[in-house]
Amino acid sequence: MAVLTREVILQEIDADRLVITPFERDQVGVASIDLTLGDEIRVIQPSRRAIEIREETDYRDHTRVSSLNDPYLLRPGVTIHGITREKLCLPPNLCGFLEGRSRYARLGLMIHVTSAFVQPGVENRQVLEMSNVSSQPLLIHAGVRICQLVLMRTEGEAVYDGRFVAQDSI
């Protein structure tokens, strides 16, 4: 697998093999595409009981959706879910990784704690596992270019059809 550069990313977009909605050409960097934070987050509900980590555990049973009409105060040590404003439609021969942007990482914001892999053939928005690892609270705003997508070509073709195939909200 090889990382796609700006020229190749734009060729894929211009040929309608890679579709990002909404999209502005200046989102494409040297070897990645900036993605913006959408208008809602999912917050883990406080509980006195431990959350069971089992196959049947559903994160939605332990979280609530909250609007980002106003900035969200992300306290140190807390994790929330965000979702990209952009919907990604990858062809069956492209996959990617979501990465944080260094300007925010240097302030303690982790964008994808785990599961940063974007499967080939997806047609959805991407959920972000955002954590504050700094000692200071961070104000999270909707519409900020919060992360970047690094794309690679696969050997062979595949289309994701797993649990989050229709993911358009958090």
Secondary structure as UniProt FT lines:
FT   HELIX           6..14
FT   TURN            15..16
FT   STRAND          19..21
FT   HELIX           25..27
FT   STRAND          33..44
FT   TURN            55..56
FT   HELIX           59..62
FT   STRAND          63..67
FT   STRAND          72..74
FT   TURN            76..77
FT   STRAND          79..89
FT   TURN            92..93
FT   STRAND          94..100
FT   HELIX           102..105
FT   TURN            106..108
FT   STRAND          109..110
FT   STRAND          117..118
FT   TURN            120..121
FT   STRAND          123..132
FT   STRAND          138..140
FT   TURN            142..143
FT   STRAND          145..153
FT   TURN            163..166
//
